[in-house]
């Protein structure tokens, strides 16, 4: 049995992900009004698959009675960076966009 905290590293919070989370309550734009399912973004382990991610989110938020509907994953590749004559790379990561059932919400 894996530890769910080894699969889910942490929640990824940026302006773009906060906008994605608020689409379920947005009523001003008719094209995004149909997004009634809440979506949250997490940084996950590189080898985690979608079933493990769904299980880990449900296990971590067991007290809130969360049900995962869908999981989409994105692998972010490392970028090359140069600081004067020193070459280096940023670290790559894997993001998971988790869609919850209607009415579910994660506590911050």
C-alpha positions in Angstrom: 0.0 0.0 0.0 1.5 3.3 -1.0 1.4 6.5 1.0 -0.9 9.1 -0.6 1.5 11.8 0.3 4.2 10.2 -1.8 1.9 10.4 -4.8 0.5 13.9 -4.2 3.4 16.3 -3.4 1.4 19.5 -2.9 -1.3 21.7 -4.3 -0.3 24.0 -7.2 -1.6 27.5 -6.6 -1.1 30.2 -9.3 -3.4 32.9 -10.7 -4.3 30.6 -13.6 -5.2 27.6 -11.3 -7.3 29.9 -9.1 -9.2 31.0 -12.1 -9.7 27.4 -13.1 -11.1 26.7 -9.6 -13.5 29.7 -9.7 -15.1 28.7 -13.1 -17.8 26.7 -11.2 -19.2 29.9 -9.6 -18.6 32.3 -12.6 -21.9 33.5 -14.1 -20.8 36.5 -16.2 -19.4 34.6 -19.3 -21.8 32.3 -21.1 -19.1 30.2 -22.6 -17.6 29.1 -19.3 -20.9 29.0 -17.4 -21.2 25.3 -18.3 -18.1 24.4 -16.2 -20.0 23.2 -13.1 -17.5 20.7 -11.9 -14.7 22.0 -9.6 -11.1 21.5 -10.8 -8.0 21.6 -8.7 -4.3 21.3 -9.7 -1.7 19.3 -7.8 2.0 18.6 -8.3 2.4 14.8 -8.3 5.2 12.2 -8.4 6.8 11.6 -11.9 5.7 7.9 -11.9 2.2 8.4 -10.6 -0.6 7.3 -12.9 -4.2 8.6 -13.0 -5.7 5.9 -10.9 -3.2 6.4 -8.1 -3.7 10.1 -8.2 -7.5 9.8 -7.9 -7.1 7.3 -5.0 -4.6 9.6 -3.3 -6.8 12.7 -3.5 -9.8 10.8 -2.2 -7.6 9.4 0.6 -6.1 12.7 1.7 -9.5 14.5 1.7 -11.4 11.6 3.2 -12.9 13.8 5.9 -14.4 16.1 3.3 -16.0 13.1 1.5 -14.5 14.0 -1.9 -15.2 11.9 -5.1 -12.8 12.3 -8.1 -14.6 12.3 -11.5 -11.6 12.7 -13.8 -7.8 13.2 -13.8 -5.7 14.9 -16.5 -1.9 14.9 -16.3 0.7 17.2 -17.8 4.4 16.5 -17.7 6.4 19.8 -17.6 9.9 19.3 -19.0 12.9 21.0 -17.5 14.1 24.2 -19.2 17.7 25.1 -19.8 18.9 28.2 -18.0 22.1 30.1 -18.3 23.6 32.4 -15.7 26.5 34.1 -17.5 28.8 31.2 -18.3 27.2 28.6 -16.1 24.7 26.2 -17.7 21.9 24.6 -15.7 18.4 23.3 -15.8 15.2 24.0 -13.9 13.6 20.9 -12.4 10.7 19.3 -14.3 7.5 18.2 -12.7 4.2 16.4 -13.3 0.9 18.3 -12.8 -2.5 16.7 -12.3 -5.8 18.5 -13.0 -8.3 16.8 -10.8 -12.0 17.2 -11.5 -14.4 16.6 -8.6 -18.0 15.6 -8.4 -20.6 18.4 -8.5 -21.0 20.0 -5.1 -17.6 18.8 -3.8 -15.1 21.4 -2.6 -11.6 21.2 -1.1 -10.8 23.1 2.1 -7.8 25.3 1.8 
